[in-house]
Amino acid sequence: MPSYDTATGAQALTLKLVGNSNAEIEAITGIQPRTLNTLHCIAIARGLNLQRARRSLITILKIASALAAIQSRLKRLLQRCFQRSIETNTHGRKPALRS
């Protein structure tokens, strides 16, 4: 079995748990399907609970999705505020053009 760092192995197992195919996982991580299956078996032997892991991952993905939506809204709000601050000065008037 080729040697992969822990992060790559964890990424591959996570992708497998959320339902990605072996071909997709190989394209993303470079880990071959046989190696991935070995990592999966080792994780189960060390106590990986598939049902609990899937539920936890789904919860994490939902939270990440909500955070992405909040980040997007916050970015739009900040852009609008910044645009308004450029358009007006501290007294609410448009700044005079300097030559």
CNS distance restraints for C-alpha pairs under 8 A (distance, minus, plus):
assign (resid   1 and name CA) (resid  35 and name CA) 6.17 0.50 0.50
assign (resid   2 and name CA) (resid  35 and name CA) 7.62 0.50 0.50
assign (resid   4 and name CA) (resid   8 and name CA) 6.34 0.50 0.50
assign (resid   4 and name CA) (resid   9 and name CA) 6.48 0.50 0.50
assign (resid   5 and name CA) (resid   9 and name CA) 6.48 0.50 0.50
assign (resid   6 and name CA) (resid  10 and name CA) 6.09 0.50 0.50
assign (resid   7 and name CA) (resid  11 and name CA) 6.03 0.50 0.50
assign (resid   8 and name CA) (resid  12 and name CA) 6.15 0.50 0.50
assign (resid   8 and name CA) (resid  29 and name CA) 6.46 0.50 0.50
assign (resid   9 and name CA) (resid  13 and name CA) 6.21 0.50 0.50
assign (resid   9 and name CA) (resid  36 and name CA) 7.91 0.50 0.50
assign (resid   9 and name CA) (resid  39 and name CA) 7.27 0.50 0.50
assign (resid  10 and name CA) (resid  14 and name CA) 6.07 0.50 0.50
assign (resid  11 and name CA) (resid  15 and name CA) 6.16 0.50 0.50
assign (resid  11 and name CA) (resid  29 and name CA) 7.64 0.50 0.50
assign (resid  12 and name CA) (resid  16 and name CA) 6.20 0.50 0.50
assign (resid  12 and name CA) (resid  25 and name CA) 6.13 0.50 0.50
assign (resid  12 and name CA) (resid  29 and name CA) 6.56 0.50 0.50
assign (resid  12 and name CA) (resid  31 and name CA) 7.45 0.50 0.50
assign (resid  12 and name CA) (resid  36 and name CA) 7.07 0.50 0.50
assign (resid  13 and name CA) (resid  17 and name CA) 6.14 0.50 0.50
assign (resid  13 and name CA) (resid  36 and name CA) 7.38 0.50 0.50
assign (resid  13 and name CA) (resid  39 and name CA) 7.48 0.50 0.50
assign (resid  13 and name CA) (resid  40 and name CA) 6.55 0.50 0.50
assign (resid  14 and name CA) (resid  18 and name CA) 6.34 0.50 0.50
assign (resid  15 and name CA) (resid  19 and name CA) 6.45 0.50 0.50
assign (resid  15 and name CA) (resid  20 and name CA) 5.49 0.50 0.50
assign (resid  15 and name CA) (resid  25 and name CA) 6.60 0.50 0.50
assign (resid  16 and name CA) (resid  20 and name CA) 5.29 0.50 0.50
assign (resid  16 and name CA) (resid  21 and name CA) 6.93 0.50 0.50
assign (resid  16 and name CA) (resid  22 and name CA) 7.45 0.50 0.50
assign (resid  16 and name CA) (resid  25 and name CA) 7.35 0.50 0.50
assign (resid  17 and name CA) (resid  50 and name CA) 7.55 0.50 0.50
assign (resid  17 and name CA) (resid  53 and name CA) 7.65 0.50 0.50
assign (resid  17 and name CA) (resid  54 and name CA) 6.23 0.50 0.50
assign (resid  18 and name CA) (resid  54 and name CA) 6.82 0.50 0.50
assign (resid  18 and name CA) (resid  57 and name CA) 7.41 0.50 0.50
assign (resid  18 and name CA) (resid  58 and name CA) 7.93 0.50 0.50
assign (resid  20 and name CA) (resid  24 and name CA) 6.20 0.50 0.50
assign (resid  20 and name CA) (resid  25 and name CA) 6.52 0.50 0.50
assign (resid  21 and name CA) (resid  25 and name CA) 6.27 0.50 0.50
assign (resid  22 and name CA) (resid  26 and name CA) 6.04 0.50 0.50
assign (resid  22 and name CA) (resid  32 and name CA) 7.76 0.50 0.50
assign (resid  22 and name CA) (resid  33 and name CA) 5.52 0.50 0.50
assign (resid  22 and name CA) (resid  36 and name CA) 7.85 0.50 0.50
assign (resid  23 and name CA) (resid  27 and name CA) 6.20 0.50 0.50
assign (resid  23 and name CA) (resid  33 and name CA) 7.39 0.50 0.50
assign (resid  24 and name CA) (resid  28 and name CA) 6.26 0.50 0.50
assign (resid  25 and name CA) (resid  29 and name CA) 5.87 0.50 0.50
assign (resid  25 and name CA) (resid  30 and name CA) 7.31 0.50 0.50
assign (resid  25 and name CA) (resid  31 and name CA) 7.06 0.50 0.50
assign (resid  26 and name CA) (resid  30 and name CA) 4.56 0.50 0.50
assign (resid  26 and name CA) (resid  31 and name CA) 4.93 0.50 0.50
assign (resid  26 and name CA) (resid  32 and name CA) 5.54 0.50 0.50
assign (resid  26 and name CA) (resid  33 and name CA) 6.87 0.50 0.50
assign (resid  31 and name CA) (resid  35 and name CA) 6.36 0.50 0.50
assign (resid  31 and name CA) (resid  36 and name CA) 6.27 0.50 0.50
assign (resid  32 and name CA) (resid  36 and name CA) 6.15 0.50 0.50
assign (resid  33 and name CA) (resid  37 and name CA) 6.10 0.50 0.50
assign (resid  34 and name CA) (resid  38 and name CA) 6.32 0.50 0.50
assign (resid  35 and name CA) (resid  39 and name CA) 6.22 0.50 0.50
assign (resid  36 and name CA) (resid  40 and name CA) 6.08 0.50 0.50
assign (resid  37 and name CA) (resid  41 and name CA) 6.15 0.50 0.50
assign (resid  38 and name CA) (resid  42 and name CA) 6.17 0.50 0.50
assign (resid  39 and name CA) (resid  43 and name CA) 6.12 0.50 0.50
assign (resid  40 and name CA) (resid  44 and name CA) 6.30 0.50 0.50
assign (resid  41 and name CA) (resid  45 and name CA) 6.11 0.50 0.50
assign (resid  42 and name CA) (resid  46 and name CA) 6.16 0.50 0.50
assign (resid  43 and name CA) (resid  47 and name CA) 6.45 0.50 0.50
assign (resid  43 and name CA) (resid  48 and name CA) 5.41 0.50 0.50
assign (resid  44 and name CA) (resid  48 and name CA) 4.50 0.50 0.50
assign (resid  44 and name CA) (resid  49 and name CA) 6.94 0.50 0.50
assign (resid  44 and name CA) (resid  50 and name CA) 7.90 0.50 0.50
assign (resid  48 and name CA) (resid  53 and name CA) 7.39 0.50 0.50
assign (resid  49 and name CA) (resid  53 and name CA) 5.93 0.50 0.50
assign (resid  50 and name CA) (resid  54 and name CA) 6.02 0.50 0.50
assign (resid  51 and name CA) (resid  55 and name CA) 6.28 0.50 0.50
assign (resid  52 and name CA) (resid  56 and name CA) 6.10 0.50 0.50
assign (resid  53 and name CA) (resid  57 and name CA) 6.08 0.50 0.50
assign (resid  54 and name CA) (resid  58 and name CA) 6.09 0.50 0.50
assign (resid  55 and name CA) (resid  59 and name CA) 6.24 0.50 0.50
assign (resid  56 and name CA) (resid  60 and name CA) 6.16 0.50 0.50
assign (resid  57 and name CA) (resid  61 and name CA) 6.03 0.50 0.50
assign (resid  58 and name CA) (resid  62 and name CA) 6.15 0.50 0.50
assign (resid  59 and name CA) (resid  63 and name CA) 6.23 0.50 0.50
assign (resid  60 and name CA) (resid  64 and name CA) 6.06 0.50 0.50
assign (resid  61 and name CA) (resid  65 and name CA) 6.04 0.50 0.50
assign (resid  62 and name CA) (resid  66 and name CA) 6.20 0.50 0.50
assign (resid  63 and name CA) (resid  67 and name CA) 6.11 0.50 0.50
assign (resid  64 and name CA) (resid  68 and name CA) 6.11 0.50 0.50
assign (resid  65 and name CA) (resid  69 and name CA) 6.33 0.50 0.50
assign (resid  66 and name CA) (resid  70 and name CA) 6.25 0.50 0.50
assign (resid  67 and name CA) (resid  71 and name CA) 6.00 0.50 0.50
assign (resid  68 and name CA) (resid  72 and name CA) 6.11 0.50 0.50
assign (resid  69 and name CA) (resid  73 and name CA) 6.26 0.50 0.50
assign (resid  70 and name CA) (resid  74 and name CA) 6.02 0.50 0.50
assign (resid  71 and name CA) (resid  75 and name CA) 6.04 0.50 0.50
assign (resid  72 and name CA) (resid  76 and name CA) 6.37 0.50 0.50
assign (resid  73 and name CA) (resid  77 and name CA) 6.18 0.50 0.50
assign (resid  74 and name CA) (resid  78 and name CA) 6.09 0.50 0.50
assign (resid  75 and name CA) (resid  79 and name CA) 6.14 0.50 0.50
assign (resid  76 and name CA) (resid  80 and name CA) 6.25 0.50 0.50
assign (resid  77 and name CA) (resid  81 and name CA) 6.20 0.50 0.50
assign (resid  78 and name CA) (resid  82 and name CA) 5.95 0.50 0.50
assign (resid  79 and name CA) (resid  83 and name CA) 6.02 0.50 0.50
assign (resid  80 and name CA) (resid  84 and name CA) 6.15 0.50 0.50
assign (resid  81 and name CA) (resid  85 and name CA) 6.15 0.50 0.50
assign (resid  82 and name CA) (resid  86 and name CA) 6.31 0.50 0.50
assign (resid  83 and name CA) (resid  87 and name CA) 6.28 0.50 0.50
assign (resid  84 and name CA) (resid  88 and name CA) 6.19 0.50 0.50
assign (resid  85 and name CA) (resid  89 and name CA) 6.62 0.50 0.50
assign (resid  87 and name CA) (resid  94 and name CA) 5.90 0.50 0.50
assign (resid  87 and name CA) (resid  95 and name CA) 7.41 0.50 0.50
assign (resid  88 and name CA) (resid  92 and name CA) 5.26 0.50 0.50
assign (resid  88 and name CA) (resid  93 and name CA) 5.09 0.50 0.50
assign (resid  88 and name CA) (resid  94 and name CA) 4.44 0.50 0.50
assign (resid  88 and name CA) (resid  95 and name CA) 6.16 0.50 0.50
assign (resid  89 and name CA) (resid  93 and name CA) 5.59 0.50 0.50
assign (resid  89 and name CA) (resid  94 and name CA) 6.05 0.50 0.50
assign (resid  89 and name CA) (resid  95 and name CA) 5.85 0.50 0.50
